[in-house]
Amino acid sequence: MPTGNAAVVATSVGSYQSLSAGIAYPFSAIMASSPSGSTLHSLGMLSPLYRNYLVRLKPQQPLTLNPELNLYSDNGTTTATGLTFHYYTDSAGKDPAGTMSVNSPTGNFNYTSYPATVAVAVNLTAGNLPCQGSASITFGGDSGSNALKGTLKLTRNSEVLTVNLNLSDSMQVSGTLSISESGSTIEATNLNGPVTGNIALNVALQPQGFTGTGTINLTNDAITLDFTSPKGASCKLDSSGDLIVTYPSGTTDTIKNPLSATLSGALGVTGSTTGTNTTGTNTTGTNTTGTNTTGTNTTGTNTTGTTTGSYSGQGDGTLEYANAPVTISGTPSNGSSPATISSGNKNKQLVGNVQFYGVYWSSPTAQPKTLAIDPNNQTVTRAWSINSSSQIVGEVDGNASDVVPLYWPTPTATPVELKVLPGTVSCAAQWINDSGEIVGWSSSGQNNTSGYPATVPVYWKSYTASPVQLAGATNTMPSYISNSGAILGQIESLDGGIGDGGAGGYFPVVWKSPTATATSLGPNEETEPFGMSQSGIVTGTLNGAAETWSPNSYAAKALPAPAAYAGSGLTLNSAGAVLGYYLSKSQTLHLAVWEPNKNPFFVDELVPASTNADWILTTYYYGFFDLIDDVKFIPTILFDDYSMVVAAQNKAGTVFSNVYLAPSKAP
């Protein structure tokens, strides 16, 4: 390893690659194998669209890009001994980049006694962090507490990472890590902090004699190091994903793409400069000619919308957000007690889940009330949808089956178990419209050709009706039913079905009515719907661009977009306004609102800092877990008056919450 300033750079880059990203592999395995009902297991079910872990059903998903690893991965294939995750360098899955296997002595992760040990084997040959090695996870109980031990080699830089970590019942991380490279060793000791927040540590580099303190954050890959020797040296990850290294003299270097940087040649490889980097040429995305001098795109061409040139995020409508966000009671969480809003109605009544139980809020500023439990299955309940008559649907973990669908006539009533199809093992109600029509999914427990439990989409005319299987699709989980009767869901096409050109994959579909046959929303697996309005408008993402699909024809239309921004719509109000997000080329996440046919407002920039001192507004929640199940976006709500319920985290990244934000001026 080099000495002097070069050693500061090498220590910073090596620590970031190993501490922030290298342990992503074994932590991914922990999430996949954690006990059912544990906090780790349940954190992955915060959205009705992504709840595969909780219901023990894992329909095959399209390959998902992990930008940190720069690899595409599947959701895991069931084997005789556990799960194997496959990685690829391309979205089509034609160029393998290795595997990660998670194996149990019993062949599954339904533990009957503790301690229970799971073996992890990693063999990744490409991407930002090629890695080989093994680890063991020993679970101590149903809470998910565990001890993680193992050795991984990041082969590009020949960094050897030795892991010795513990996770307590309260989801607090402790332990040590060491990274060895070229005769030098970075020791990270006294790790202490929540698995979903900032984890403090002490760091030392030997034989160079460097010492210091720092933090890592598994939810956003952030890292900070402050050296006491050499005094004044430090590093931190900025909002653009660059690693800013400060030397004892006070000068800085910017390490671009630090995950793919080498250690001894970090400066030359990454194109950083002495002092602050202000002259790098932007050659990625759609802007291939302009020079980026301040972090603002000054000449980019918009290929998906109507906005060109620099973009301020102020939109071109009339919205203003000068009010402070209001914390929704019961939702702040450090990760040990997951809490989130699932949906809301036009009266701003909300339902969600706090500490694994369904709850109800009479307004965004009210105290939550726990919903009554099912007298036949007095276990964990979950609430997913509430209509304008305050009727609620959800599910309960059954005594004799995995999941039972529930209906609450009122927020104070005892729930009613919905009828199920003959031979059902698991069934859940996902959404209820204002007419009392309900959609959900059902499984008989039989595996499909991919080896996962097959699901069928079901529809209840009312809570007293028997369910009817929707036509034209199996292996499907419906998520919404509009007041017009249109239904939105996603289908796993195993053998080449509607909309996939015979290739198979996972695709969004709509049923124009409960008696209609499923219609594909897109010809490829890069189409993801996230929300549906009561009139049947769908919003989501298509090939990385924010989109809407009009009712009846369901033709896709790109929402106006700043140049070189990726994005997605997440939800709509009855006027057709969309709430979603944009991710800039610098990887800055913006909460966005589109008034109909207008350019987006970046809501996070419209809220004055003085009123937003406690929270960072975002759609991102427990982002660490998207390494496993693409659980990245919690449900968001946009009311007709342009007030909203969104996610937020405190600036330390240790507390997550839902907040209510009302506009100071609306259309």
C-alpha positions in Angstrom: 0.0 0.0 0.0 1.3 3.5 -0.8 2.3 6.1 1.9 1.5 9.7 2.6 -1.5 11.3 0.8 -1.7 8.2 -1.5 -2.2 6.1 1.6 -5.0 8.3 2.8 -6.7 7.8 -0.6 -6.1 4.0 -0.6 -7.4 3.7 3.0 -10.5 5.8 2.1 -11.3 3.8 -1.1 -10.5 0.4 0.5 -12.6 1.2 3.5 -15.5 2.3 1.4 -15.4 -0.7 -0.9 -15.1 -3.2 1.9 -17.2 -1.6 4.7 -20.0 0.0 2.7 -20.3 -2.4 -0.1 -18.4 -5.6 0.5 -20.6 -6.6 3.4 -23.6 -6.1 1.2 -23.3 -9.8 0.1 -23.5 -11.4 3.5 -26.2 -9.0 4.7 -28.2 -9.9 1.6 -28.0 -13.5 2.7 -29.2 -12.6 6.2 -32.3 -10.9 4.8 -33.0 -13.9 2.5 -32.7 -16.5 5.3 -34.0 -14.6 8.3 -36.7 -16.3 10.4 -40.4 -15.7 9.3 -41.9 -13.0 11.5 -38.6 -11.5 12.5 -38.0 -7.7 12.0 -35.5 -8.4 9.2 -38.0 -10.7 7.5 -40.9 -8.2 7.8 -39.0 -5.0 6.8 -39.2 -6.3 3.2 -43.0 -6.2 3.0 -43.7 -2.4 3.4 -45.4 -2.1 0.0 -48.3 -4.2 -1.4 -46.3 -4.6 -4.7 -43.3 -6.1 -2.9 -44.2 -8.4 -0.1 -42.7 -11.7 -1.3 -40.8 -12.5 1.9 -43.6 -12.1 4.3 -46.1 -14.3 2.5 -43.5 -16.9 1.7 -44.2 -16.6 -1.9 -41.4 -15.6 -4.2 -42.6 -15.3 -7.8 -39.8 -14.8 -10.3 -39.0 -11.2 -10.9 -37.2 -9.6 -13.8 -33.5 -9.0 -13.4 -32.9 -5.9 -11.3 -30.0 -3.5 -11.7 -27.9 -3.0 -8.6 -26.1 0.3 -9.3 -23.6 -0.2 -6.5 -22.5 -3.5 -7.9 -23.2 -2.6 -11.5 -24.8 -6.0 -12.0 -28.2 -7.4 -12.7 -29.6 -10.0 -10.3 -32.6 -12.2 -10.0 -34.6 -12.8 -6.8 -33.1 -16.2 -6.2 -33.8 -19.7 -7.3 -35.0 -22.4 -4.9 -32.5 -25.3 -4.6 -32.5 -28.5 -2.6 -30.4 -26.8 0.0 -31.8 -23.2 0.0 -31.5 -20.3 -2.5 -29.1 -19.3 -5.2 -29.0 -15.7 -6.5 -27.7 -15.3 -10.1 -25.9 -12.1 -11.3 -25.4 -10.9 -14.8 -23.7 -8.0 -16.6 -26.7 -7.5 -18.9 -30.4 -7.0 -18.3 -31.3 -9.9 -20.6 -29.4 -12.4 -18.4 -27.3 -13.7 -21.2 -23.9 -12.9 -19.7 -23.4 -14.6 -16.3 -21.3 -12.8 -13.6 -21.5 -15.4 -10.9 -23.8 -16.5 -8.0 -24.4 -16.2 -4.3 -25.9 -19.3 -2.6 -27.5 -19.4 0.8 -27.8 -22.9 2.2 -29.5 -24.4 5.2 -29.0 -28.0 6.6 -32.8 -28.5 6.3 -33.0 -27.1 2.8 -35.3 -24.2 3.9 -35.4 -21.3 6.3 -38.3 -22.4 8.5 -36.4 -22.9 11.7 -37.7 -25.2 14.4 -34.9 -24.7 16.9 -32.0 -22.4 17.6 -29.2 -21.8 17.2 -29.6 -22.3 13.4 -26.7 -21.9 11.1 -26.8 -21.0 7.4 -23.9 -21.2 5.0 -23.2 -18.5 2.4 -21.0 -18.9 -0.7 -20.1 -15.9 -2.9 -18.5 -16.2 -6.4 -18.9 -13.0 -8.4 -16.6 -12.5 -11.3 -17.6 -9.1 -12.7 -19.1 -5.7 -11.8 -17.8 -3.1 -9.5 -17.0 -5.6 -6.7 -15.9 -9.0 -8.0 -15.9 -11.1 -4.9 -15.2 -14.7 -3.7 -15.6 -16.2 -0.3 -17.8 -17.8 2.3 -19.6 -16.9 5.5 -21.8 -18.5 8.2 -24.9 -16.9 9.7 -26.0 -18.3 13.1 -29.5 -17.2 14.1 -30.1 -17.0 17.8 -33.9 -16.8 17.7 -37.1 -15.8 16.0 -36.1 -12.1 16.3 -33.5 -12.5 13.6 -30.6 -11.9 16.0 -27.5 -13.5 14.5 -23.7 -13.8 14.4 -22.1 -13.4 11.0 -18.5 -14.7 10.4 -16.6 -15.2 7.2 -13.9 -14.2 4.8 -14.5 -12.5 1.4 -11.9 -11.4 -1.2 -12.6 -8.4 -3.4 -10.6 -9.8 -6.3 -10.0 -6.6 -8.3 -7.8 -5.1 -5.6 -7.0 -8.3 -3.8 -8.6 -7.0 -0.6 -9.4 -9.7 1.9 -12.4 -8.8 4.2 -12.8 -10.7 7.4 -16.2 -10.3 9.0 -17.1 -10.9 12.7 -20.4 -9.1 13.4 -23.4 -9.6 15.6 -27.0 -8.3 15.4 -29.0 -8.1 18.6 -32.7 -8.6 19.1 -33.1 -4.9 18.9 -31.3 -4.8 15.5 -28.1 -3.2 16.8 -24.9 -4.1 15.0 -21.7 -4.8 16.9 -18.4 -6.5 16.2 -15.2 -6.0 14.0 -14.1 -6.0 10.4 -10.6 -6.2 9.0 -9.4 -5.5 5.4 -6.0 -6.7 4.3 -4.2 -5.6 1.1 -0.5 -5.6 0.0 0.9 -6.1 3.5 -1.4 -3.5 5.2 -4.4 -4.1 7.3 -7.4 -1.8 8.0 -9.0 -2.7 11.3 -12.6 -1.5 11.9 -13.4 -2.1 15.6 -16.1 -1.3 18.1 -18.9 -1.2 15.5 -22.1 0.0 17.2 -25.4 1.2 15.7 -28.7 0.3 14.2 -28.7 -1.9 11.1 -30.8 0.7 9.3 -28.9 3.8 10.4 -25.4 5.1 11.0 -23.0 2.5 12.5 -20.1 4.1 14.4 -16.6 2.5 14.3 -13.0 3.0 15.1 -10.5 2.5 12.3 -6.7 1.9 12.2 -4.3 1.3 9.4 -1.2 -0.7 10.1 1.8 -0.6 9.7 1.3 3.0 8.6 -0.1 4.0 12.0 -3.2 5.7 10.8 -6.1 5.9 13.4 -9.5 7.5 13.4 -13.3 7.2 13.8 -16.1 7.0 11.3 -19.6 5.8 10.4 -21.1 3.5 7.8 -24.7 3.3 6.7 -26.0 0.2 5.1 -29.2 1.9 3.9 -27.5 4.3 1.5 -23.8 3.0 1.3 -22.6 6.2 3.0 -19.3 6.4 4.8 -17.4 9.0 6.8 -13.8 8.7 8.2 -12.1 11.3 10.4 -8.5 10.5 11.0 -6.8 11.5 14.3 -3.5 10.4 12.7 -2.7 11.9 10.3 -4.6 14.8 11.9 -7.0 16.7 9.6 -7.4 13.9 7.0 -10.9 12.6 6.3 -13.2 11.2 3.7 -16.9 11.2 3.1 -19.3 10.2 0.3 -21.2 13.1 -1.2 -24.7 13.2 -2.7 -23.3 12.5 -6.2 -21.8 9.2 -5.0 -18.2 10.6 -5.2 -15.7 10.0 -2.4 -14.3 13.3 -1.2 -10.9 12.9 0.4 -9.4 15.6 2.5 -5.6 15.6 3.3 -3.9 17.0 6.4 -3.0 20.1 4.4 -6.7 20.9 3.8 -6.6 20.2 0.1 -9.1 17.7 -1.3 -9.4 15.1 -4.1 -12.7 13.8 -5.6 -12.7 10.1 -6.3 -15.3 9.4 -8.9 -16.8 5.9 -9.1 -15.0 4.8 -5.9 -16.5 1.4 -6.1 -14.6 0.6 -9.3 -11.4 2.4 -8.3 -8.1 0.6 -7.6 -6.3 1.3 -4.4 -2.7 2.0 -5.4 -3.8 3.8 -8.5 -7.0 5.5 -7.2 -6.1 9.0 -8.3 -5.1 8.2 -11.8 -7.9 5.8 -12.4 -10.7 7.9 -11.2 -9.8 11.2 -12.8 -9.8 13.3 -9.6 -7.8 16.5 -9.4 -5.9 18.3 -6.6 -8.4 20.6 -5.0 -12.1 20.4 -5.8 -13.0 18.8 -9.1 -14.8 21.4 -11.2 -13.7 20.5 -14.7 -14.8 17.0 -15.3 -16.6 16.3 -18.7 -20.0 14.7 -18.4 -20.1 11.9 -21.0 -22.8 9.6 -19.6 -26.6 9.5 -20.0 -28.0 11.6 -22.8 -25.7 14.6 -22.5 -22.6 13.7 -24.5 -21.3 17.1 -25.4 -21.7 19.5 -22.6 -19.2 20.3 -19.8 -20.4 20.0 -16.3 -18.8 22.8 -14.2 -21.0 23.1 -11.2 -23.0 19.9 -10.9 -25.8 21.4 -13.1 -26.5 20.1 -16.5 -26.2 23.2 -18.7 -26.6 21.7 -22.2 -28.3 18.4 -21.9 -30.9 17.2 -24.4 -34.1 15.8 -23.0 -35.0 12.6 -25.0 -38.2 11.6 -23.0 -40.0 14.9 -22.2 -40.2 18.5 -23.1 -37.7 20.1 -20.7 -34.3 21.1 -22.0 -31.3 23.0 -20.6 -30.7 23.4 -16.9 -33.5 22.5 -14.6 -34.4 24.2 -11.4 -37.0 21.8 -10.1 -39.6 24.6 -9.8 -42.0 23.2 -12.5 -44.3 25.5 -14.4 -47.5 25.2 -12.4 -48.7 27.0 -9.2 -47.6 24.7 -6.4 -45.8 26.0 -3.3 -44.8 24.0 -0.3 -43.8 26.4 2.5 -45.3 24.4 5.4 -43.3 22.2 7.7 -43.7 18.4 7.3 -45.8 16.9 10.1 -44.6 13.6 11.5 -47.4 10.9 11.4 -47.7 9.5 14.9 -46.6 6.0 15.4 -44.4 5.8 12.3 -40.9 7.0 13.4 -38.7 3.9 13.6 -35.1 3.0 14.0 -35.7 -0.2 12.1 -36.3 -2.5 15.1 -40.1 -1.7 15.0 -41.0 -1.2 11.3 -43.9 1.1 10.7 -45.4 2.5 7.5 -48.5 3.9 5.9 -50.1 1.5 3.3 -52.9 3.7 1.8 -55.3 6.6 2.4 -58.8 7.6 1.2 -60.2 10.9 -0.1 -61.1 11.8 3.5 -57.4 11.5 4.5 -58.0 8.5 6.7 -55.0 6.3 6.6 -54.2 2.6 7.3 -50.8 1.0 7.7 -48.8 -1.3 9.9 -46.9 -0.6 13.1 -44.9 -3.2 14.9 -46.5 -5.9 12.7 -50.1 -5.0 13.5 -52.7 -3.2 11.3 -53.5 0.4 12.4 -55.8 3.2 11.5 -55.4 7.0 11.6 -58.6 9.1 11.4 -56.4 11.9 9.9 -52.7 12.4 9.2 -52.4 14.3 12.5 -54.3 11.8 14.6 -53.0 9.1 16.9 -53.0 5.6 15.4 -55.6 3.0 16.6 -54.7 -0.7 16.4 -57.3 -2.6 14.3 -59.1 -5.5 16.0 -57.5 -8.9 15.4 -59.1 -11.9 13.8 -60.7 -14.0 16.6 -60.0 -17.1 14.6 -56.3 -16.3 14.0 -55.0 -14.2 16.9 -51.6 -13.4 15.3 -50.0 -10.7 13.2 -52.5 -8.6 11.1 -51.7 -6.2 8.3 -53.9 -3.5 6.7 -53.4 -2.6 3.1 -56.2 -0.5 1.8 -59.1 1.8 3.0 -61.9 3.2 0.9 -64.0 6.3 1.3 -66.5 4.5 3.5 -63.7 3.6 5.9 -63.9 -0.1 5.0 -60.5 -1.8 5.3 -58.9 -4.9 3.8 -55.7 -6.8 4.6 -54.6 -10.1 6.0 -53.6 -12.2 9.0 -51.1 -14.9 9.5 -53.3 -17.9 9.8 -53.1 -20.8 12.3 -53.6 -23.5 9.7 -52.4 -21.6 6.5 -49.9 -19.0 5.7 -52.1 -16.0 5.0 -55.9 -15.3 5.4 -57.7 -12.4 3.8 -59.5 -9.9 6.1 -62.2 -7.2 5.8 -62.9 -4.6 8.5 -66.4 -3.1 8.0 -65.2 -0.1 10.1 -62.0 0.9 11.8 -63.4 -0.2 15.1 -65.1 -3.4 14.0 -64.0 -7.0 14.4 -62.6 -8.2 11.0 -64.4 -10.7 8.8 -62.5 -13.5 7.0 -63.2 -13.3 3.3 -64.2 -16.5 1.4 -61.4 -18.2 -0.5 -61.1 -20.5 -3.5 -61.3 -24.2 -3.0 -57.9 -25.7 -2.1 -56.4 -22.4 -1.0 -53.4 -22.4 1.3 -52.7 -18.7 1.3 -54.8 -15.7 0.2 -54.6 -12.0 0.8 -56.8 -9.0 0.1 -54.8 -6.1 -1.4 -57.2 -3.3 -2.3 -60.8 -2.2 -1.9 -62.5 0.5 -4.0 -65.3 2.9 -3.0 -67.9 0.3 -4.2 -66.6 -2.3 -1.9 -65.0 -4.4 -4.7 -61.8 -6.2 -3.5 -58.8 -7.7 -5.3 -56.0 -9.9 -4.1 -54.2 -13.1 -4.7 -54.6 -16.8 -3.9 -52.3 -19.8 -3.8 -53.0 -23.5 -3.4 -49.4 -24.1 -2.4 -48.6 -25.9 -5.7 -45.3 -24.8 -7.4 -45.2 -23.3 -10.8 -42.6 -24.3 -13.4 -40.0 -22.0 -11.8 -40.3 -23.9 -8.5 -42.2 -21.2 -6.6 -45.7 -21.3 -5.2 -48.1 -20.3 -8.0 -50.6 -17.5 -7.4 -53.8 -16.6 -9.1 -55.5 -13.2 -9.2 -58.8 -13.0 -7.4 -61.8 -10.6 -7.2 -64.5 -10.3 -4.6 -67.7 -8.4 -5.7 -68.2 -7.6 -2.0 -66.9 -8.8 1.3 -69.7 -11.4 1.4 -69.1 -12.7 -2.1 -67.1 -15.8 -3.1 -63.9 -14.9 -4.9 -63.6 -15.2 -8.7 -60.3 -15.9 -10.5 -59.5 -13.1 -13.0 -59.1 -14.1 -16.6 -56.1 -14.4 -18.7 -53.3 -14.6 -16.2 -51.9 -16.8 -13.5 -48.8 -16.2 -11.3 -50.2 -12.8 -10.7 -50.6 -10.4 -7.7 -53.2 -7.6 -8.3 -52.5 -4.5 -6.4 -55.2 -2.0 -7.1 -58.9 -1.8 -8.2 -60.1 1.6 -9.3 -63.7 3.0 -8.8 -64.2 2.3 -12.5 -63.4 -1.4 -11.9 -60.0 -1.4 -13.6 -57.5 -3.7 -11.9 -53.7 -3.3 -11.9 -51.2 -6.1 -11.2 -48.1 -7.9 -12.2 -47.8 -11.3 -13.9 -45.0 -13.8 -14.0 -45.0 -15.1 -17.6 -43.2 -18.4 -17.3 -43.4 -19.9 -20.8 -43.9 -16.8 -23.0 -47.3 -15.1 -22.5 -49.0 -11.8 -23.1 -46.8 -9.0 -23.8 -43.4 -10.7 -23.6 -42.8 -11.9 -27.1 -42.6 -15.4 -25.9 -39.5 -14.7 -23.8 -41.0 -15.1 -20.3 -40.4 -12.7 -17.5 -42.4 -10.5 -15.1 -44.7 -8.0 -16.6 -47.4 -5.4 -15.6 -51.0 -6.1 -16.6 -54.4 -4.5 -16.3 -57.9 -5.8 -16.4 -60.2 -3.2 -17.8 -63.0 -4.7 -15.7 -63.3 -7.7 -13.4 -64.7 -9.7 -16.3 -62.1 -8.7 -18.9 -59.0 -10.6 -19.9 -55.6 -9.3 -18.7 -53.9 -6.8 -21.0 -50.1 -6.1 -20.9 -48.9 -2.6 -20.2 -45.5 -3.1 -21.7 -43.5 -5.4 -23.9 -40.5 -5.8 -21.6 -39.5 -6.4 -18.0 -38.4 -2.8 -17.6 -42.0 -1.7 -17.2 -43.1 -1.3 -13.6 -46.5 0.1 -12.5 -46.7 1.6 -9.0 -50.1 3.3 -8.7 -53.5 3.6 -10.2 -56.0 6.5 -9.8 -59.7 6.0 -9.1 -60.4 6.7 -12.7 -58.0 3.9 -13.9 -54.9 6.0 -14.9 -51.7 4.0 -14.2 -48.4 5.5 -13.3 -44.9 3.9 -13.0 -41.7 3.6 -15.0 -40.9 2.4 -18.5 -37.2 1.9 -19.4 -36.2 4.2 -16.5 -38.6 7.1 -17.5 -41.6 8.2 -15.5 -44.8 7.3 -17.3 -48.6 7.3 -17.2 -50.9 4.9 -19.0 -54.3 6.3 -20.0 -57.5 4.3 -19.2 -59.2 2.1 -21.9 -56.3 2.3 -24.4 -53.6 2.1 -21.8 -51.1 3.7 -24.2 -47.9 4.8 -22.4 -47.0 8.5 -22.2 -43.8 9.8 -20.8 -44.1 12.5 -18.1 -42.1 15.7 -18.8 -38.5 15.1 -17.7 -35.3 17.0 -17.1 -32.5 15.9 -19.3 -30.6 12.7 -18.2 -33.0 12.1 -15.3 -34.4 8.6 -14.5 -37.7 8.5 -12.7 -41.0 7.0 -11.9 -44.5 7.9 -11.0 -45.7 6.3 -7.7 -49.3 7.5 -7.2 -51.9 9.8 -8.6 -54.8 12.0 -7.3 -58.2 12.1 -8.9 -57.2 15.1 -11.1 -54.5 13.0 -12.7 -51.6 14.7 -10.9 -48.7 12.4 -10.2 -46.4 12.0 -7.2 -43.1 10.2 -7.8 -39.4 10.7 -7.9 -36.5 11.7 -10.2 -33.0 10.4 -9.9 -30.5 12.8 -11.4 -27.3 11.8 -13.2 -25.4 12.7 -10.0 -27.7 10.1 -8.2 -29.6 12.8 -6.3 -33.1 11.6 -5.5 -35.8 14.2 -5.8 -39.4 13.9 -4.7 -41.5 15.2 -7.6 -45.0 16.3 -8.3 -46.4 16.7 -11.8 -49.5 18.8 -12.3 -51.4 17.5 -15.3 -49.4 18.2 -18.5 -46.8 20.3 -16.7 -43.1 20.0 -15.8 -42.4 18.5 -12.4 -41.9 20.3 -9.1 -39.1 18.9 -6.9 -40.9 19.0 -3.6 -37.8 18.4 -1.5 -36.3 21.6 -2.9 -39.6 23.6 -2.5 -39.8 23.0 1.2 -37.7 25.8 2.9 -34.8 24.4 5.0 -36.1 26.3 8.0 -39.3 24.3 8.0 -37.7 21.0 7.1 -34.9 20.9 9.7 -35.8 17.5 11.1 -36.5 15.5 8.0 -35.1 14.7 4.6 -38.1 14.1 2.3 -37.8 11.1 0.0 -39.6 8.1 -1.4 -36.7 6.0 -0.2 -37.2 3.8 2.8 -35.1 1.0 4.3 -33.1 1.2 1.0 -30.6 -1.4 2.2 -33.2 -4.1 1.5 -33.5 -3.4 -2.2 -30.4 -5.6 -2.5 -32.7 -8.5 -1.8 -36.2 -7.8 -3.0 -36.2 -4.5 -4.7 -38.0 -3.1 -1.8 -37.2 0.5 -2.5 -40.3 2.6 -2.4 -42.9 2.6 0.3 -46.5 3.6 -0.7 -46.9 7.3 -1.2 -50.2 9.2 -1.2 -51.2 12.4 -3.1 -54.5 13.8 -2.1 -56.7 16.0 -4.3 -55.6 19.2 -2.5 -52.0 18.2 -3.3 -51.2 17.4 0.3 -49.2 14.2 0.5 -47.9 11.4 2.7 -44.3 10.5 1.9 -41.3 8.9 3.6 -38.7 10.8 5.4 -35.5 10.1 7.4 -33.6 12.3 9.9 -30.4 13.7 8.7 -28.4 11.2 10.7 -30.1 8.4 8.9 -31.0 6.7 12.2 -34.8 7.3 12.2 -37.3 6.7 9.4 -40.9 8.0 9.4 -43.9 8.9 7.3 -44.7 12.6 7.2 -47.7 14.6 6.0 -47.0 17.7 3.9 -49.6 20.2 3.0 -49.1 22.8 0.2 -49.1 26.5 0.9 -50.5 27.1 -2.6 -52.2 24.6 -4.8 -54.0 24.7 -8.2 
